[in-house]
Amino acid sequence: MSQPSVILATAGYDHTIRFWEAKSGRCYRTLQYPDSQVNRLEITPNKQYLAAAGNPHIRLFEVNSNSPQPVMSYDSHTNNVMAVGFQCDGKWMYSGSEDGTVKIWDLRAPGCQREYESRAAVNTVVLHPNQTELISGDQNGNIRVWDLTANSCSCELVPEVDTAVRSLTVMWDGSLVVAANNHGTCYVWRLLRGNQTMTNFEPLHKLQAHNGYILKCLLSPEFCEPHRYLATASSDHTVKIWNVDGFTLEKTLIGHQRWVWDCVFSVDGAYLITASSDSTAKLWAMANGEAIRTYQGHHKATVCCALHDGYTSFFSGSGAS
Protein backbone atom coordinates (compact mmCIF):
# COMPACT_ATOMS: atom_id res chain seq x y z
CA MET A 1 0.00 0.00 0.00
CA SER A 2 1.28 3.44 -0.82
CA GLN A 3 0.60 5.72 2.10
CA PRO A 4 -1.60 8.74 1.39
CA SER A 5 0.02 12.06 2.25
CA VAL A 6 -3.06 13.03 4.24
CA ILE A 7 -4.23 10.52 6.85
CA LEU A 8 -7.79 11.07 7.99
CA ALA A 9 -9.58 8.62 10.29
CA THR A 10 -12.94 8.69 12.09
CA ALA A 11 -14.66 6.41 14.60
CA GLY A 12 -17.49 6.25 17.09
CA TYR A 13 -20.34 4.03 18.17
CA ASP A 14 -20.66 1.61 15.22
CA HIS A 15 -17.53 -0.33 16.29
CA THR A 16 -15.55 0.67 13.20
CA ILE A 17 -12.62 2.94 12.40
CA ARG A 18 -12.69 4.37 8.90
CA PHE A 19 -9.82 5.82 6.87
CA TRP A 20 -10.79 8.40 4.23
CA GLU A 21 -9.31 9.97 1.13
CA ALA A 22 -9.59 13.53 2.36
CA LYS A 23 -10.13 15.14 -1.04
CA SER A 24 -12.56 12.68 -2.63
CA GLY A 25 -14.40 11.60 0.51
CA ARG A 26 -13.91 7.92 -0.36
CA CYS A 27 -13.48 5.45 2.51
CA TYR A 28 -10.53 3.19 1.57
CA ARG A 29 -10.14 1.11 4.74
CA THR A 30 -12.42 0.00 7.55
CA LEU A 31 -11.16 -1.54 10.79
CA GLN A 32 -13.48 -3.43 13.11
CA TYR A 33 -13.34 -2.47 16.79
CA PRO A 34 -15.61 -5.10 18.34
CA ASP A 35 -14.89 -4.53 22.05
CA SER A 36 -16.50 -1.13 22.56
CA GLN A 37 -17.22 2.23 21.02
CA VAL A 38 -14.17 4.35 20.11
CA ASN A 39 -13.94 7.56 22.16
CA ARG A 40 -10.77 9.11 20.76
CA LEU A 41 -8.32 8.69 17.88
CA GLU A 42 -4.76 9.97 17.58
CA ILE A 43 -2.07 9.45 14.93
CA THR A 44 1.58 9.13 15.93
CA PRO A 45 3.88 11.99 14.84
CA ASN A 46 5.65 9.73 12.30
CA LYS A 47 2.27 8.69 10.76
CA GLN A 48 3.02 5.03 11.45
CA TYR A 49 0.33 4.18 13.99
CA LEU A 50 -3.22 5.12 14.95
CA ALA A 51 -4.25 4.87 18.61
CA ALA A 52 -7.93 4.13 19.27
CA ALA A 53 -9.19 4.71 22.81
CA GLY A 54 -12.17 2.61 23.85
CA ASN A 55 -13.60 1.06 26.98
CA PRO A 56 -11.30 0.26 28.73
CA HIS A 57 -8.51 -0.49 26.23
CA ILE A 58 -6.29 1.51 23.92
CA ARG A 59 -5.46 -0.30 20.69
CA LEU A 60 -2.61 0.66 18.37
CA PHE A 61 -3.11 -0.04 14.63
CA GLU A 62 -0.66 0.28 11.77
CA VAL A 63 -1.69 3.10 9.45
CA ASN A 64 0.02 1.76 6.31
CA SER A 65 -1.23 -1.82 6.40
CA ASN A 66 -4.07 -4.08 5.37
CA SER A 67 -3.99 -5.97 8.66
CA PRO A 68 -7.25 -5.79 10.63
CA GLN A 69 -5.48 -6.62 13.90
CA PRO A 70 -3.95 -4.12 16.34
CA VAL A 71 -0.18 -4.32 16.79
CA MET A 72 -0.45 -3.55 20.50
CA SER A 73 -3.09 -3.29 23.20
CA TYR A 74 -2.78 -1.21 26.37
CA ASP A 75 -5.06 -2.60 29.02
CA SER A 76 -4.64 -1.24 32.54
CA HIS A 77 -7.46 1.36 32.54
CA THR A 78 -10.71 0.13 34.08
CA ASN A 79 -13.22 2.47 32.40
CA ASN A 80 -13.71 4.58 29.25
CA VAL A 81 -10.47 6.07 27.92
CA MET A 82 -11.41 9.64 26.99
CA ALA A 83 -8.02 11.12 26.06
CA VAL A 84 -4.96 9.83 24.22
CA GLY A 85 -1.92 11.54 22.71
CA PHE A 86 1.76 11.21 21.94
CA GLN A 87 5.00 12.86 22.96
CA CYS A 88 6.50 14.81 20.00
CA ASP A 89 9.04 12.11 19.10
CA GLY A 90 6.45 9.36 19.48
CA LYS A 91 8.44 7.66 22.24
CA TRP A 92 5.55 7.53 24.70
CA MET A 93 1.80 7.88 24.85
CA TYR A 94 -0.43 9.44 27.48
CA SER A 95 -4.05 8.70 28.30
CA GLY A 96 -6.86 9.81 30.59
CA SER A 97 -9.85 7.75 31.66
CA GLU A 98 -13.17 7.86 33.47
CA ASP A 99 -11.47 5.54 35.99
CA GLY A 100 -9.94 8.75 37.40
CA THR A 101 -6.37 8.21 36.24
CA VAL A 102 -3.88 9.71 33.82
CA LYS A 103 -1.36 7.17 32.53
CA ILE A 104 1.90 7.21 30.58
CA TRP A 105 2.86 4.29 28.33
CA ASP A 106 6.09 3.33 26.62
CA LEU A 107 4.92 2.41 23.11
CA ARG A 108 7.30 -0.54 22.94
CA ALA A 109 6.09 -2.11 26.21
CA PRO A 110 2.64 -3.42 27.08
CA GLY A 111 2.40 -2.12 30.68
CA CYS A 112 1.78 1.39 31.98
CA GLN A 113 4.93 3.21 33.13
CA ARG A 114 3.32 5.90 35.30
CA GLU A 115 -0.06 6.65 36.77
CA TYR A 116 -1.48 9.85 38.25
CA GLU A 117 -4.65 9.88 40.33
CA SER A 118 -7.18 12.61 39.52
CA ARG A 119 -9.88 11.31 41.91
CA ALA A 120 -12.63 12.05 39.37
CA ALA A 121 -13.43 10.87 35.84
CA VAL A 122 -10.86 12.38 33.45
CA ASN A 123 -12.41 13.84 30.29
CA THR A 124 -9.42 15.50 28.66
CA VAL A 125 -5.60 15.50 28.79
CA VAL A 126 -3.16 17.65 26.78
CA LEU A 127 0.61 17.69 26.65
CA HIS A 128 2.28 21.08 27.13
CA PRO A 129 4.58 21.89 24.17
CA ASN A 130 7.54 21.73 26.60
CA GLN A 131 6.85 17.94 26.63
CA THR A 132 7.34 17.84 30.42
CA GLU A 133 3.84 18.66 31.73
CA LEU A 134 0.46 17.02 31.20
CA ILE A 135 -2.69 19.04 31.91
CA SER A 136 -5.89 17.13 32.74
CA GLY A 137 -9.52 18.16 33.19
CA ASP A 138 -12.12 16.08 35.02
CA GLN A 139 -15.82 15.61 35.65
CA ASN A 140 -15.68 17.47 38.99
CA GLY A 141 -14.28 20.61 37.34
CA ASN A 142 -10.64 20.20 38.37
CA ILE A 143 -7.72 21.12 36.12
CA ARG A 144 -4.41 19.62 37.20
CA VAL A 145 -0.87 20.04 35.91
CA TRP A 146 1.24 16.89 36.20
CA ASP A 147 4.96 17.65 36.27
CA LEU A 148 6.60 14.66 34.58
CA THR A 149 10.07 15.66 35.76
CA ALA A 150 9.11 15.92 39.44
CA ASN A 151 6.55 13.13 38.96
CA SER A 152 3.88 15.04 40.89
CA CYS A 153 0.90 17.39 40.58
CA SER A 154 2.35 20.91 40.44
CA CYS A 155 -0.85 22.94 40.08
CA GLU A 156 -4.62 22.62 40.65
CA LEU A 157 -7.36 24.91 39.37
CA VAL A 158 -11.15 24.80 39.64
CA PRO A 159 -12.60 27.40 37.25
CA GLU A 160 -16.23 26.48 38.08
CA VAL A 161 -17.07 24.17 40.98
CA ASP A 162 -18.83 20.91 40.01
CA THR A 163 -18.92 21.86 36.32
CA ALA A 164 -17.22 19.20 34.22
CA VAL A 165 -14.20 20.29 32.20
CA ARG A 166 -14.85 18.66 28.81
CA SER A 167 -11.85 19.75 26.79
CA LEU A 168 -8.45 21.45 27.15
CA THR A 169 -6.19 22.94 24.50
CA VAL A 170 -2.78 24.62 24.68
CA MET A 171 -1.39 27.08 22.15
CA TRP A 172 1.49 25.59 20.11
CA ASP A 173 4.00 28.01 21.70
CA GLY A 174 2.77 27.30 25.24
CA SER A 175 1.45 30.85 25.74
CA LEU A 176 -2.26 30.07 26.36
CA VAL A 177 -4.44 27.30 27.72
CA VAL A 178 -8.20 27.08 27.20
CA ALA A 179 -10.63 24.93 29.20
CA ALA A 180 -14.17 24.32 27.92
CA ASN A 181 -16.97 23.11 30.18
CA ASN A 182 -20.49 21.70 30.27
CA HIS A 183 -22.01 25.18 30.61
CA GLY A 184 -20.71 26.31 27.21
CA THR A 185 -18.00 28.45 28.82
CA CYS A 186 -14.34 28.71 27.85
CA TYR A 187 -11.81 29.85 30.43
CA VAL A 188 -8.60 31.23 28.98
CA TRP A 189 -5.34 31.58 30.88
CA ARG A 190 -1.99 32.99 29.97
CA LEU A 191 0.70 30.47 30.86
CA LEU A 192 3.64 32.01 32.68
CA ARG A 193 6.85 30.28 33.57
CA GLY A 194 7.61 30.24 37.29
CA ASN A 195 11.04 30.22 38.95
CA GLN A 196 11.53 26.53 38.30
CA THR A 197 9.76 24.71 35.50
CA MET A 198 6.32 25.11 37.03
CA THR A 199 3.67 26.71 34.88
CA ASN A 200 1.57 29.51 36.40
CA PHE A 201 -1.92 30.30 35.14
CA GLU A 202 -2.88 33.96 34.76
CA PRO A 203 -6.61 34.47 34.00
CA LEU A 204 -7.03 36.20 30.66
CA HIS A 205 -10.61 35.78 29.45
CA LYS A 206 -13.94 34.10 30.10
CA LEU A 207 -15.90 33.36 26.94
CA GLN A 208 -19.56 32.30 26.89
CA ALA A 209 -19.23 30.43 23.61
CA HIS A 210 -22.35 28.26 23.43
CA ASN A 211 -25.62 27.71 25.28
CA GLY A 212 -25.09 23.93 25.22
CA TYR A 213 -22.14 21.77 26.17
CA ILE A 214 -18.76 22.39 24.60
CA LEU A 215 -17.47 18.94 23.68
CA LYS A 216 -14.14 20.01 22.18
CA CYS A 217 -12.05 23.17 22.11
CA LEU A 218 -8.97 23.49 19.93
CA LEU A 219 -6.42 26.24 19.29
CA SER A 220 -4.99 26.63 15.79
CA PRO A 221 -1.54 25.23 14.89
CA GLU A 222 1.79 26.98 14.38
CA PHE A 223 1.59 27.20 10.58
CA CYS A 224 -1.67 29.12 10.83
CA GLU A 225 0.28 32.14 12.12
CA PRO A 226 -0.13 35.13 12.22
CA HIS A 227 -3.81 34.12 12.56
CA ARG A 228 -4.75 32.53 15.87
CA TYR A 229 -8.11 30.84 16.21
CA LEU A 230 -10.04 28.90 18.82
CA ALA A 231 -12.55 26.32 17.57
CA THR A 232 -15.38 25.25 19.90
CA ALA A 233 -17.55 22.22 18.99
CA SER A 234 -20.88 21.96 20.74
CA SER A 235 -24.03 20.00 21.50
CA ASP A 236 -25.88 22.88 19.76
CA HIS A 237 -24.82 21.24 16.41
CA THR A 238 -22.39 24.03 15.52
CA VAL A 239 -18.68 24.76 15.64
CA LYS A 240 -17.69 28.34 16.33
CA ILE A 241 -14.39 29.89 15.26
CA TRP A 242 -13.09 32.65 17.54
CA ASN A 243 -10.26 35.07 16.92
CA VAL A 244 -7.86 34.64 19.85
CA ASP A 245 -7.05 38.36 19.62
CA GLY A 246 -10.00 39.64 21.65
CA PHE A 247 -12.01 36.40 21.40
CA THR A 248 -14.41 37.79 18.85
CA LEU A 249 -16.58 35.39 16.85
CA GLU A 250 -15.18 34.94 13.32
CA LYS A 251 -17.49 32.25 11.92
CA THR A 252 -20.13 29.73 12.88
CA LEU A 253 -19.91 26.42 11.02
CA ILE A 254 -23.47 25.24 10.41
CA GLY A 255 -24.28 21.93 8.72
CA HIS A 256 -24.21 19.08 11.23
CA GLN A 257 -27.60 17.78 12.34
CA ARG A 258 -26.60 16.66 15.84
CA TRP A 259 -23.91 17.15 18.49
CA VAL A 260 -20.41 17.93 17.24
CA TRP A 261 -17.97 15.91 19.35
CA ASP A 262 -14.55 16.49 17.87
CA CYS A 263 -12.58 18.72 15.53
CA VAL A 264 -9.05 18.93 14.19
CA PHE A 265 -7.27 21.62 12.16
CA SER A 266 -5.18 20.94 9.07
CA VAL A 267 -1.51 21.68 9.66
CA ASP A 268 -1.79 25.19 8.19
CA GLY A 269 -5.11 25.98 9.86
CA ALA A 270 -6.82 26.47 6.50
CA TYR A 271 -9.25 23.58 7.04
CA LEU A 272 -11.12 21.96 9.90
CA ILE A 273 -12.43 18.39 10.16
CA THR A 274 -15.42 17.77 12.47
CA ALA A 275 -17.14 14.61 13.77
CA SER A 276 -20.79 14.47 14.77
CA SER A 277 -23.55 12.31 16.27
CA ASP A 278 -25.29 12.66 12.89
CA SER A 279 -22.85 9.84 11.86
CA THR A 280 -20.85 12.04 9.49
CA ALA A 281 -17.58 13.91 9.49
CA LYS A 282 -17.16 17.13 7.53
CA LEU A 283 -14.30 19.12 6.02
CA TRP A 284 -14.66 22.92 6.32
CA ALA A 285 -12.75 25.71 4.62
CA MET A 286 -11.76 28.27 7.21
CA ALA A 287 -11.62 31.04 4.59
CA ASN A 288 -15.40 31.09 4.12
CA GLY A 289 -16.75 28.69 6.76
CA GLU A 290 -18.28 26.42 4.11
CA ALA A 291 -18.46 22.62 4.34
CA ILE A 292 -16.64 21.33 1.26
CA ARG A 293 -16.77 17.58 1.93
CA THR A 294 -18.94 15.19 3.95
CA TYR A 295 -17.56 11.78 4.93
CA GLN A 296 -20.49 9.36 5.05
CA GLY A 297 -20.23 5.69 5.97
CA HIS A 298 -20.59 5.29 9.72
CA HIS A 299 -23.93 3.88 10.90
CA LYS A 300 -24.00 5.49 14.33
CA ALA A 301 -22.62 8.57 16.09
CA THR A 302 -19.15 9.62 14.90
CA VAL A 303 -17.48 11.05 17.99
CA CYS A 304 -13.80 11.32 17.09
CA CYS A 305 -11.54 12.20 14.18
CA ALA A 306 -7.79 12.25 13.63
CA LEU A 307 -5.82 14.01 10.91
CA HIS A 308 -2.16 14.03 9.95
CA ASP A 309 -1.54 16.03 6.79
CA GLY A 310 2.21 16.22 7.14
CA TYR A 311 3.85 19.55 6.70
CA THR A 312 2.21 20.48 3.42
CA SER A 313 -1.04 22.23 2.79
CA PHE A 314 -4.12 20.02 2.80
CA PHE A 315 -5.01 20.51 -0.85
CA SER A 316 -1.37 20.92 -1.98
CA GLY A 317 -0.96 24.62 -2.31
CA SER A 318 -4.45 25.97 -1.78
CA GLY A 319 -4.95 27.70 1.53
CA ALA A 320 -7.17 30.10 3.34
CA SER A 321 -6.79 33.76 2.60
KOLVEXLUM-359441 format. One record per residue (C-alpha): residue in one letter; x, z, y. Coordinates in steps of 0.2 Angstrom, whole numbers, padded with zeros to 4 digits, always signed. Layout:
residues N
AXZY...
end
This chain:
residues 321
M+0000+0000+0000S+0006-0004+0017Q+0003+0010+0029P-0008+0007+0044S+0000+0011+0060V-0015+0021+0065I-0021+0034+0053L-0039+0040+0055A-0048+0051+0043T-0065+0060+0043A-0073+0073+0032G-0087+0085+0031Y-0102+0091+0020D-0103+0076+0008H-0088+0081-0002T-0078+0066+0003I-0063+0062+0015R-0063+0044+0022F-0049+0034+0029W-0054+0021+0042E-0047+0006+0050A-0048+0012+0068K-0051-0005+0076S-0063-0013+0063G-0072+0003+0058R-0070-0002+0040C-0067+0013+0027Y-0053+0008+0016R-0051+0024+0006T-0062+0038+0000L-0056+0054-0008Q-0067+0066-0017Y-0067+0084-0012P-0078+0092-0025D-0074+0110-0023S-0083+0113-0006Q-0086+0105+0011V-0071+0101+0022N-0070+0111+0038R-0054+0104+0046L-0042+0089+0043E-0024+0088+0050I-0010+0075+0047T+0008+0080+0046P+0019+0074+0060N+0028+0062+0049K+0011+0054+0043Q+0015+0057+0025Y+0002+0070+0021L-0016+0075+0026A-0021+0093+0024A-0040+0096+0021A-0046+0114+0024G-0061+0119+0013N-0068+0135+0005P-0057+0144+0001H-0043+0131-0002I-0031+0120+0008R-0027+0103-0002L-0013+0092+0003F-0016+0073+0000E-0003+0059+0001V-0008+0047+0016N+0000+0032+0009S-0006+0032-0009N-0020+0027-0020S-0020+0043-0030P-0036+0053-0029Q-0027+0069-0033P-0020+0082-0021V-0001+0084-0022M-0002+0103-0018S-0015+0116-0016Y-0014+0132-0006D-0025+0145-0013S-0023+0163-0006H-0037+0163+0007T-0054+0170+0001N-0066+0162+0012N-0069+0146+0023V-0052+0140+0030M-0057+0135+0048A-0040+0130+0056V-0025+0121+0049G-0010+0114+0058F+0009+0110+0056Q+0025+0115+0064C+0032+0100+0074D+0045+0096+0061G+0032+0097+0047K+0042+0111+0038W+0028+0123+0038M+0009+0124+0039Y-0002+0137+0047S-0020+0141+0044G-0034+0153+0049S-0049+0158+0039E-0066+0167+0039D-0057+0180+0028G-0050+0187+0044T-0032+0181+0041V-0019+0169+0049K-0007+0163+0036I+0009+0153+0036W+0014+0142+0021D+0030+0133+0017L+0025+0116+0012R+0036+0115-0003A+0030+0131-0011P+0013+0135-0017G+0012+0153-0011C+0009+0160+0007Q+0025+0166+0016R+0017+0176+0029E+0000+0184+0033Y-0007+0191+0049E-0023+0202+0049S-0036+0198+0063R-0049+0210+0057A-0063+0197+0060A-0067+0179+0054V-0054+0167+0062N-0062+0151+0069T-0047+0143+0078V-0028+0144+0078V-0016+0134+0088L+0003+0133+0088H+0011+0136+0105P+0023+0121+0109N+0038+0133+0109Q+0034+0133+0090T+0037+0152+0089E+0019+0159+0093L+0002+0156+0085I-0013+0160+0095S-0029+0164+0086G-0048+0166+0091D-0061+0175+0080Q-0079+0178+0078N-0078+0195+0087G-0071+0187+0103N-0053+0192+0101I-0039+0181+0106R-0022+0186+0098V-0004+0180+0100W+0006+0181+0084D+0025+0181+0088L+0033+0173+0073T+0050+0179+0078A+0046+0197+0080N+0033+0195+0066S+0019+0204+0075C+0005+0203+0087S+0012+0202+0105C-0004+0200+0115E-0023+0203+0113L-0037+0197+0125V-0056+0198+0124P-0063+0186+0137E-0081+0190+0132V-0085+0205+0121D-0094+0200+0105T-0095+0182+0109A-0086+0171+0096V-0071+0161+0101R-0074+0144+0093S-0059+0134+0099L-0042+0136+0107T-0031+0122+0115V-0014+0123+0123M-0007+0111+0135W+0007+0101+0128D+0020+0109+0140G+0014+0126+0137S+0007+0129+0154L-0011+0132+0150V-0022+0139+0137V-0041+0136+0135A-0053+0146+0125A-0071+0140+0122N-0085+0151+0116N-0102+0151+0108H-0110+0153+0126G-0104+0136+0132T-0090+0144+0142C-0072+0139+0144Y-0059+0152+0149V-0043+0145+0156W-0027+0154+0158R-0010+0150+0165L+0003+0154+0152L+0018+0163+0160R+0034+0168+0151G+0038+0186+0151N+0055+0195+0151Q+0058+0191+0133T+0049+0178+0124M+0032+0185+0126T+0018+0174+0134N+0008+0182+0148F-0010+0176+0151E-0014+0174+0170P-0033+0170+0172L-0035+0153+0181H-0053+0147+0179K-0070+0150+0170L-0080+0135+0167Q-0098+0134+0162A-0096+0118+0152H-0112+0117+0141N-0128+0126+0139G-0125+0126+0120Y-0111+0131+0109I-0094+0123+0112L-0087+0118+0095K-0071+0111+0100C-0060+0111+0116L-0045+0100+0117L-0032+0096+0131S-0025+0079+0133P-0008+0074+0126E+0009+0072+0135F+0008+0053+0136C-0008+0054+0146E+0001+0061+0161P-0001+0061+0176H-0019+0063+0171R-0024+0079+0163Y-0041+0081+0154L-0050+0094+0145A-0063+0088+0132T-0077+0100+0126A-0088+0095+0111S-0104+0104+0110S-0120+0108+0100D-0129+0099+0114H-0124+0082+0106T-0112+0078+0120V-0093+0078+0124K-0088+0082+0142I-0072+0076+0149W-0065+0088+0163N-0051+0085+0175V-0039+0099+0173D-0035+0098+0192G-0050+0108+0198F-0060+0107+0182T-0072+0094+0189L-0083+0084+0177E-0076+0067+0175K-0087+0060+0161T-0101+0064+0149L-0100+0055+0132I-0117+0052+0126G-0121+0044+0110H-0121+0056+0095Q-0138+0062+0089R-0133+0079+0083W-0120+0092+0086V-0102+0086+0090W-0090+0097+0080D-0073+0089+0082C-0063+0078+0094V-0045+0071+0095F-0036+0061+0108S-0026+0045+0105V-0008+0048+0108D-0009+0041+0126G-0026+0049+0130A-0034+0033+0132Y-0046+0035+0118L-0056+0050+0110I-0062+0051+0092T-0077+0062+0089A-0086+0069+0073S-0104+0074+0072S-0118+0081+0062D-0126+0064+0063S-0114+0059+0049T-0104+0047+0060A-0088+0047+0070K-0086+0038+0086L-0072+0030+0096W-0073+0032+0115A-0064+0023+0129M-0059+0036+0141A-0058+0023+0155N-0077+0021+0155G-0084+0034+0143E-0091+0021+0132A-0092+0022+0113I-0083+0006+0107R-0084+0010+0088T-0095+0020+0076Y-0088+0025+0059Q-0102+0025+0047G-0101+0030+0028H-0103+0049+0026H-0120+0054+0019K-0120+0072+0027A-0113+0080+0043T-0096+0075+0048V-0087+0090+0055C-0069+0085+0057C-0058+0071+0061A-0039+0068+0061L-0029+0055+0070H-0011+0050+0070D-0008+0034+0080G+0011+0036+0081Y+0019+0033+0098T+0011+0017+0102S-0005+0014+0111F-0021+0014+0100F-0025-0004+0103S-0007-0010+0105G-0005-0012+0123S-0022-0009+0130G-0025+0008+0138A-0036+0017+0150S-0034+0013+0169
end
